[in-house]
Structures are given as structure tokens and as C-alpha cells.
Amino acid sequence: MCHRFATLKRADIMKAAESIAAELALEGIDLSMLDALETYRQHLSRPIDAAEAYPSSTVAVIAATGRGSQLAVADMVWGFDAPWASSGTVYNARIESILEGQDGMWADAAVRRRCIVAVRAFFETHRSETALDKTTGKSAKRQYAFERADGEPLFLAAVHEKGRFALVTTKPCACVADVHNRMPLVLNTQEAAQWLGGRYADLADRSKVPLYAKPED
């Protein structure tokens, strides 16, 4: 369950959006089947510039504009409204639930409002390993950062609704499996275009994704 990631500067997110848009154009992928971003414009006006994001943070997200393969960067809040949940929000969507295609809180968003979150790294909590928490001075389960070895951005699959988004999660690759039993659906540029275009069933298996793990001090 991903509940924290390291953000990119907005200029870098814009560059990421341009690279995905170029791939969409190259592959001839039309995103007109997705809801136009303007529909939610009133929800997307909170400027941000934070180094890390957590549930309820406002984050710059890459989403379709509704005009061909054009993409835009818009600010959205991490977590779908879920009054029945103890926290009031749900911030991760399982790819298995999306692929089942059954009615549920992700069904409409998965069909009409897929998006991408470009990040520097994401964090997972080790299932058993502990470390001293610098804030509390107490022992706590250690956090691990996962990123690309070449330092390039990670593209995380997501869905959005009314100015809010949720990260899509899947079974972990070998690197993450040593720490946690789930991870975000990590994509490269071509796969990000594939996710937005709707041909995502074969993206669920991320077992071969190369990631670098770094324990947090």
C-alpha cells in the first residue's frame, strides 16, 4: 500500500507530460474516450511545491484534456472521498479490482478518467525491519524508497474523479517484494501511453520492473 512518494518539480512533470504525449501521437492513440479535464477545472486550482506527498496532499497529475492525444498537468488531491472509510478517503486502487470490471468505486474512473502521476520515488514500509524514528525517538518499521537506477522519473498509473486521484497498485516486483506485498503500477513512457489509451490488461504484471531500493535512515 503506497502512502508516500517523492514529488518532481512542476517543470519536470511538464516535460514528462510532453514525452508521454509524443508517444501517444507516435502510436496514434486518441484519448477522446476519456473525460475532458475541463469538466473538473473548478477543482484543480491549488498551487503546490512540496518535496513529498501523502494522502490528502495536493499533487500535480498528468491527465487527458479531451482533445486528441493532448495532455495537461493539473493539481488534484490524493484520495477519493470515502465516507465509510475510517480516514474518509481511499487512496489506492487495486488493478485486480479494475480488471474485474465490476461495478464499484473505481469502475467509472477506470474507464473514463485514467491519469499518470510522475514521481522521483515511492516509499513502502518494511513488513518487519525496524529503525529508530528521528521524530519520536522510538522504534518503528523502516521505510524504503524505490526509484529508477538511472534517476529518471517513475510514471505511476492512477485514476481521478472530481479533482481527486488514487494510485493503482499491483503485486510487487522482486525488489519491492522483499519489503512489501504491494506496490504502485510503475510504468515507462510507452506503458504510460498504453495505460491512458485503455490497453492496460497486460500491464498488471510488474514482476520484471527494474527498481533500486534505498532504506531510509
N, C-alpha and C positions, 0 to 999 in steps of 0.2 A: 504494500500500500504506500504510494508515494504521497508525502505530505510536505515536501520541501524541495525547492530547486533553486539553483543559482541563475540569475537572470542575465540577459545580454543588454548592452546599451541599445537604445532605440535605433540608432543609425545602423547597427549590426543586424537588428531584426528586419529593418527595411531592405538591407542587402540580401538577407535570407529570403524574404518575400520575392524579391526580384529573381533570384536563382530558381525558385520553385515555379514562378510564373513563366520563366523561359522554358523550363521543362514541360510545363503544360502546353505551351504553344508548339514546342517541338513535337510532342506526341499527339497534337491535335485534340486535346481533352477540353471539352466545353463544360463549364461549371454552371450553366444556366439552369440546371435542375435544382441547384441549391438556392435557398432563400437569399434574397438581396440583403446585403449588410445594412443598407439604408433603413430597412424596416426597424432596426434596433438602434438607430443612431442616437436617440434620446438617452440611451443607457450607457453610451460609450464616450464619456467626456471627462474622465478623471485622469489628469496627468500624473505620471508616476516616474520614479527613477530610484528604485531600491535595488540593493545588491542581491537579495534573496526574496523568495516568495513563499507564502504559506497559505493554507485555506483561508479565504476571505480577503486575501491580498488582491489588489487591482494589478492586472498584468497585461502587457501588450501581446495581442494574439493576431495571427495571420489568418484571414478569412476571405471568402469569396465576396465580390461586390455584386454579383448577379449579372455582370456584363462579360460574357465570353470567359476567357481564362484570366481575367483581371483579378488581382488580389489587393487587399488593403491591410494595414496594421491598425487595429482598434483596441481600445482599453476595455477589458472585461474583468469581472470579479470571479475569483476561483471558488467554485462550488455552486451547484444547483440548489435552489430553495427546496427544502425537505422538512416541513413542519413536524413530521412524525419521527425524524431522527433526533437523537439526544443533542447534537450540536446545531441542529436547524438547517444543516446543509449536507450534501453528499458531493464529494469532490473527485472520486474515482469511478469510472465506468468499466466494468469487465468486458473485454472483447467477446468472451464466450456468450454473454447475455445479448450483446448486439447481434452476433451471428445467428442466434436462435430466431431472431426476427419476430418475437412475440411482443404483444402489447406490454408496455412498461414505461418507466420514466425516461428511458433512453431511446425508445423506438422512433419517435418522430425526429428527434435531433440527429440520430444516426443516418437517417435518410435525407434530411433536408439541411442540416446545419453542421457539417463536419468542418474542422479547422485544424490549425497547426500552432503549437507553442514551441518557439525556438529558444533553447536554453544552453547555458555553458555546462551544467552538470545537474544531476538529480541525486537525491540522498535517500538511503534506506537504513533502517535500524537493524543492527545485527540481532539475530534471534537469541543469542546467549552471551556474547562477548560484552564485557563491561569496561567502563573507563570513568575517570573522575570528572564530574560535571563542574566546569570552572565557575558557573554561576551559583550553584547551590553548595558546592564542596562535597557533594555526596556521589556515591557510585551510581551510574546509570548505564543503560545499554548503549554501546558505541554506535555512532553514526558513520556511515561510509558514503563518500562521494563517488559517483560514477560518471565518467566523461570519455570522450574520444581521445585516443592516444596522440593524435595529431593536433589536438586543441581546437578543431573545428566545431561549430555548433552541433548540438543534438536537436533533431526535429521530433517532437512528441505529438502523437495523434491525440486529438481532442474533439469534443462536440460542444456546441454552445446553444444557449436559449435565453432570450430576453436580457442580453448583456452579461450573462454568466456562462462559465465554461467548466467542463470536467475533463480530466485526463483519462485516456483509455489505458487500461492495464492488461497485462498478459502474463503467461508463465515466464520465468526468468531465463536469461542466457546463462551459460556456465559460470561466468564471472560473478553475476548477481546471486545465483543460486546458493553460493557459499554463505551468503549473508541473509537473504530474504526469499520468500516463496512467490513473490510477485514483483513486477517492475512495469514502468510505463512502456507503451508500444513505441519503441525507438525506431526512427526511420531515417534513411538517407534522402537526398534531394529527389531522386526518381521515385522512391517509395512514397514520399510526401505528396507528390503529384498524383500518384496512384490512389492514395487514401482520399484525397479531395475529389478525385474523379469517380469514386464509388467502387472500384475494383479492389476491394481490400480483404477478401476472404483469405487469400494466401499470404497475407501479412501477419496473421495471428502468430505464426511460429517465428519467434525471435531468438531461437536457441543458438544460432550462429553469429549473432551480432557481436562484433569486437568492441569491448569496453575496457577501460582502465579503472581499477578500484583504488581508492585512496582513503585510508582510515583517518577519521577526524581526531586531532589531538585532544 
